[in-house]
Amino acid sequence: MHTELNELLQSASSARAELAAQLTAEGTNTWRLFHGSVEGRPGLTIDRYGDLVLIQTFHTPLAEGEEAAIADFFRAAIPELVTVYNDRSAGNSRIANELGGAELEAAEAAHIAREMGVDYYIQGRHAGQDPWLFLDLRAGRRRVMELAAGKTVLNLFSYTCGVGLAAAKAGASFVMNVDFAESSLAVGRANAKMNALPTRPRFLHSDAFAALRQLAGLGQAKFVRGKRMPPFPELEPRQFDLVFLDPPRYAKSPFGVVDLVNDYSALFKPALLATAEGGTLICCNNVAQVDRDAWLDQLQRSAAKAGRPIRAAQWIMPEADFPSSDGNPPLKMVQLSV
């Protein structure tokens, strides 16, 4: 029963053997176990967060008995693993499958996942939809840890502040995390408190446009076209040695529109201006349909127009637990020397 699924899981585990050994050796117990879009089951992802295995479906729900088969497969190697299944195949990726009793209690329990020396709180189910730590961004967090010592760091669209925590752990002199969702920042604060960090990060509850325009020296008006803007924290202009820009695909607020397909430059320009001369700006784009080279060309033209040309660009590829069939993974990360 479920022989085909077991064979896919075995193949994925074998492909990750070297990475799993490397991550385990560095104290990481958090990675993607199965990346279905490339490994034979589109729409199915299985992630390990410490002792939690999070199963998610995005196209069709699991068939009867498949959740148990997945749990049995991974528990054969690590018996203490707890599994939680979130079916997100309905509209807007909302979690559709209801849990009750002991299942719900386990799903809402706090787990601690460790990545590169940083501990993160994880819940299988919480008020939002997405996991509290995006695992494909680990390569970006790793790069930040390589660069951050002694640097000032700005983490934009910080969500639960994983990049900022990684920077602080690596010895950044100052870290500012910016996000519009207080609930996400609350998780970041809890994570910061749990870790022994040489620098205590700052957590700024703000629309990214409002914060960025002020930091970049462009200013944010309190009235636009005769209408009062929502309240926002007032900031002095400031440039950072390292800026990490990881916006969502699309979002709209009174301060501006985030649109990674049609107008990345609206965010890129102020982020560039908030990056110190000789500093580093890491940009992310998670839209699969965006061509990597065309996007980089757009960034280079936008930087030249702003009078801050890009001196060097280096792609940051997701690690081996996020395989790509064509070498062009949906998540694009580029490190820009400016």
N, C-alpha and C positions, 0 to 999 in steps of 0.2 A: 504493500500500500504506500502511495506517495513516493514510489521509486524514483520517478523523474525529478521531483523536487529535491529529494535527498542527493541525487547525483549532481544537481546544480549547486547545492550547498557545499558538497564535498569539493567540487572543482574550485569554487570561490575560496574556500578555506586553504586549499593547496596553493592557490595563486598568492595568498597573503602570508604565507609561512615566513618568508624573509622579513617582510614589514612587521608582522606581529612580534617576531623575535627582537627586532630593533626597538620597537615601541615599548615592549615589556622591559627591555634592558634599561631604557631611559626613565622608567617609572610611569609610563602611560598605559592606562587600562581602558582606553576609549578609542574606538575606530569603527568604520563601517564594515560589517561582516558580509553583506551581500548587496550589490548594486545592480538591481534587476534590469535596468534599461540596457546594460551592456552584457550582463551575465545570464541572459536567457529567460528572464521573467519581467518584461516591462511593467512598470508601475508598482513593483514590490521592492521595498528597501528594508534592511535589517541592520540596526546599529547597536553597538555595545557601549554602554555608559557605566563603567565599573561593573557592579553586579546586576545591572538592569539591561535586558535586551528589549529594544523597542522595535516592534514590527509595524510597518505602515504600508497601506495599499492606496494607490492613487488612480487606478483605472477600474479594476474590478475587485470586489472583496475576496478574501481567502475562501476556498472551498471547504466543505466540512472536513474536519480532521487535520487540516494543514497547519493551523496554529499549534496544535499539540505536536505535530511532526517536527516543526521548526524548534519548538522548545526541547523536545527529546534530543534532537541532533546536537544542539549546542551544550545542553546539560551533560551530555556524555563526556565532554572534555572538562567542563567547569560546572559541577553539580549545584553550586550555590546560586547560579543565575536565576533571576526572576524575569518573567516575560510579560510584556504588556502589548496589546494589539490595538492600534488606532486605524480604523477604516476611514480614509479620507477621499474615497472615490466619488462622493456626492458633490454637488455644486459648491464652488468656492472653497473646496478642500476642507470643508467642515468635518469634524469627527462625527461619524454617524452611528457607530456601534455603541450601544449602551452597556455599561458595566454595573454590576451591583454587588453588594455584600463584600466578601473577602477580595474579589477581583478588583472592585473599585478602591478598596482600602489600599491594596498593594499598588495600584496605579497612581494614587495620590500621595504615597509615601515618599519621603525625601531620600534620595540616593546621592552619593558623592562620587563623581567621576574625576579622575586625575589625568592631566595632559601636560607633559613637559614640566613637571614640578608644580603645577597650579591645580588646586582643587576647585571643582565647580558643583554646585547643587543642581540636581536633575530630578524632575518628576515626569513619570510617564503620562500623566494627565494633570493639566492645570487650567487656568482660566483662558489661556490662549490656545493656538493651534500648533505652532511650531515647537520643536525641542528647544530647550534653553541654551544649547550649544550646537552650532552648525559645524559638522565634522569636516566638510570639504574645505572649510576655511582654515584648517589646521596648518596648511603650508604657509598661509599668510601670517598666522600667529607665530609660526616658527621664524619666519623672516623678520618680523618685528622684534622678536627676542634677540636675534642676531645683531640688530641695528640699534637697539634702544638705550644701551648703557650710557648714562650721563646726558641723554637727550630729552628735550621737551616734546611731548607727544599729544596730538589731537586725534581723537577717535570719534568719527562722525557716523551717525546712524548706528550707534554703539550697541543697540539691543541690550543684551544682558552683560555687555562690557568685557567680553572675552579678550579682545585685542588689547584693551586698556590694562586689564589685569596681567596679561602676558608681558606687556611693556614695563609695568611696575615691578613685576617679579624679576625682570632682567636688569633692573637698576636705572630706569628712566628717572630723570631729576624732577619731572613734573608730568602728570597725565591728566587730561581733561576728556571725559566721556560725555558725548552729547546725544540725547534722544528725546523724542516728544512723549514717550510713554513712561509715566512714572512707575508703572508696574514692572517694566523691564529694568529700569534703573534700580528698583528695590532689590531685585535678584542680584544685580551687580554689586550693590552695597553689601548684601549678605555674603556674597562670595569674597569680597575684599576683606571683610571682617574675619572670615574663616582662615584666610591665608596670612602667613608671615611675610609682609611686603615691606621692603625698605622705604618705599614711597607710598603714601596714602593717596589714591586717585581722587580726583574731583568728579562729581556727578552732576551734570547740568541738565535740568529739565527744560528743554527749549525746542522750538521748531528749528531744524538745521539751517534753513535759509536765514532766519533772523540772527542766529548765532554767527554763522559764517560771514554774513555781510558786515557785521560789526567787527569781527576779528580781522577781516581783510581790509578794514579801513574804508569800506564803501558806505557804511551807515545803514540803519534800518529806520525808515520813517514811521512815526506813530499814527499818521493819517495818510491814506493813499486814495486818491480820487475822491477826497472829501469824506471818506469812511474811516472811522477809528479802527486800527488794527487790534487784534487780541493782545493782552498783556504778554510781555516777553522780558527775560532778564537783560539788563543793560550791561554791555561789556566794552572794555577798552580795546582798541586795535592791538593785536598781538600776532606775531609770527612764531611758528613752531618748527623744530628741526625735522620732525617726522609727522606727516599727516596721513591718516588712513581713511579712505572714502569708500564706504560699502552701502550704497543706497538701495532701497527696494525697487522693483521693476517700475511701479507707478504709484504715485501718491499725490494728493492734491490738498492744499491748505490755503488759507488767506494770504500766506507769504510767498507762495510759488507752487509750481508743478514739478514733481520729480518724474521724468520720463526717460528711461534708459535707452529707448529705441530712437526717439526723435529729438531729444534735447539734453544729452548728457552735459553739454557745455554750460548749461545754466548753473549747475553745481560745480563743475570743474573749474571755472574761472575763479570764483571766490575761494575755493579750496587751494588753488595754486597761489593766489595772492596771500593766503594765510600761511604759506610755506616759506620758510626763510631761504634767502639766497644761499645756494650750496646745499640745501636740504633735500629731503626725500618725500615724494608723494606717491603713495600706493593706491591705485584705483581698481575698483572691482566692478564687473558687469556680469550679472547672472542670467541674462537673457540669451537663450540658446541660438535664436535666429540672428543675433548680431554677429557679423563677421569680425574676427579678431583683428586682422590687419587693417580693415577699414576703420574700425573703432580707434585703433592706435593712431592712424593717420589723422582722424578727426581731432584727437587730443593734441597732436603735434601742431596742427594748424591753429587750434584755439589758443595754445600756449604762445605761439609766435605772434598772434594778433594781440595778445595781452602784454607783449613785450617781455615775456619770461620764457624764452625757448627751452625746450627739453634737451638736456645735454647727453643723456643716455637713457635707454629703456631696456628693461629685462623682464621677461615673462616669469611668473611664479606659477608653476604647475601644481594642481592637486596631487596628493601622494597616492601610492599604489592601491589604496582601498577605494579609490574613485577612478577606475579604469575608463579609458576612452577608446572607442573603436576607430577613430580617425585622427587622434592627436589634438583634437579641438574640443575640450570639455566645455559644457555649458557655462561653468563659472570661469570667467577670465579675470586674472589678476596681473597687473603690470606695475613694476617698480620704476618710477621715474626720478631721475636725478635732475634737479632744477636749480 
